[in-house]
């Protein structure tokens, strides 16, 4: 399933006063997917068990976009050639 966005690994502080993360040893990495929806930046947590599936979905969308861009370029090129030949 094609998905928008990018997966980012982040280190976190938990906020407990006695925790090791207050002394520089952060928790993580935790993975999040960042994407835009209706012009707003969204963030969603990605479970470790779903990480490869999400990354695969993002890569599938990138491939689809590239294929569309190439097809559009080829169509524009054909139209240009047809106009040059006087057939358009």
Secondary structure as UniProt FT lines:
FT   STRAND          6..12
FT   TURN            17..18
FT   HELIX           20..23
FT   STRAND          27..37
FT   TURN            38..39
FT   STRAND          40..46
FT   HELIX           48..50
FT   HELIX           51..84
FT   TURN            85..86
//
